[in-house]
């Protein structure tokens, strides 16, 4: 899926954090780890990083996740309600 505008800005921020903390463009389970940081308390991120993630997510009304479609891996934008449902069903911790 091609991301645009605020969704692309959120993806860029998440990628930047993955590179900073995991030395990878998109660490396995990154979307779950970052969401937990924003909603359940911080273990890794700074207060400013959490604030920026939270604000950007609310601005675009969604979250970015890694998706596999037709055998191709890519970033996907989900509306917050859809993401929160996925998070509850699939969180790895």
PELIN-V804089 format. One record per residue. N is the residue number from 1. RES is the residue in one small letter. PSI is psi in whole degrees, 0 to 359 (none if undefined). OMEGA is omega as a letter, one per 30 degrees, with the letter a starting at -180 (* if undefined). Layout:
n=N res=RES psi=PSI omega=OMEGA
n=N res=RES psi=PSI omega=OMEGA
This chain:
n=1 res=x psi=136 omega=l
n=2 res=x psi=122 omega=l
n=3 res=x psi=145 omega=a
n=4 res=x psi=158 omega=l
n=5 res=x psi=231 omega=a
n=6 res=x psi=324 omega=l
n=7 res=x psi=320 omega=l
n=8 res=x psi=323 omega=l
n=9 res=x psi=321 omega=l
n=10 res=x psi=315 omega=l
n=11 res=x psi=316 omega=l
n=12 res=x psi=319 omega=l
n=13 res=x psi=316 omega=l
n=14 res=x psi=320 omega=l
n=15 res=x psi=317 omega=l
n=16 res=x psi=318 omega=l
n=17 res=x psi=323 omega=l
n=18 res=x psi=317 omega=l
n=19 res=x psi=320 omega=a
n=20 res=x psi=314 omega=a
n=21 res=x psi=340 omega=a
n=22 res=x psi=356 omega=a
n=23 res=x psi=34 omega=l
n=24 res=x psi=152 omega=l
n=25 res=x psi=319 omega=l
n=26 res=x psi=99 omega=a
n=27 res=x psi=148 omega=l
n=28 res=x psi=127 omega=l
n=29 res=x psi=14 omega=a
n=30 res=x psi=315 omega=a
n=31 res=x psi=324 omega=l
n=32 res=x psi=317 omega=l
n=33 res=x psi=313 omega=a
n=34 res=x psi=322 omega=l
n=35 res=x psi=319 omega=l
n=36 res=x psi=319 omega=l
n=37 res=x psi=316 omega=a
n=38 res=x psi=320 omega=a
n=39 res=x psi=337 omega=a
n=40 res=x psi=0 omega=l
n=41 res=x psi=153 omega=a
n=42 res=x psi=141 omega=l
n=43 res=x psi=329 omega=a
n=44 res=x psi=309 omega=a
n=45 res=x psi=156 omega=l
n=46 res=x psi=165 omega=l
n=47 res=x psi=318 omega=l
n=48 res=x psi=321 omega=l
n=49 res=x psi=318 omega=l
n=50 res=x psi=316 omega=l
n=51 res=x psi=315 omega=a
n=52 res=x psi=316 omega=l
n=53 res=x psi=313 omega=a
n=54 res=x psi=312 omega=a
n=55 res=x psi=317 omega=a
n=56 res=x psi=320 omega=l
n=57 res=x psi=316 omega=l
n=58 res=x psi=323 omega=l
n=59 res=x psi=317 omega=a
n=60 res=x psi=356 omega=l
n=61 res=x psi=39 omega=a
n=62 res=x psi=191 omega=a
n=63 res=x psi=157 omega=a
n=64 res=x psi=138 omega=l
n=65 res=x psi=160 omega=l
n=66 res=x psi=131 omega=a
n=67 res=x psi=153 omega=l
n=68 res=x psi=115 omega=l
n=69 res=x psi=127 omega=l
n=70 res=x psi=38 omega=l
n=71 res=x psi=8 omega=a
n=72 res=x psi=134 omega=l
n=73 res=x psi=137 omega=l
n=74 res=x psi=165 omega=l
n=75 res=x psi=144 omega=a
n=76 res=x psi=140 omega=l
n=77 res=x psi=131 omega=l
n=78 res=x psi=139 omega=l
n=79 res=x psi=152 omega=a
n=80 res=x psi=317 omega=l
n=81 res=x psi=317 omega=l
n=82 res=x psi=319 omega=l
n=83 res=x psi=315 omega=a
n=84 res=x psi=323 omega=l
n=85 res=x psi=314 omega=l
n=86 res=x psi=317 omega=l
n=87 res=x psi=313 omega=a
n=88 res=x psi=325 omega=a
n=89 res=x psi=327 omega=a
n=90 res=x psi=359 omega=a
n=91 res=x psi=135 omega=a
n=92 res=x psi=6 omega=a
n=93 res=x psi=none omega=*
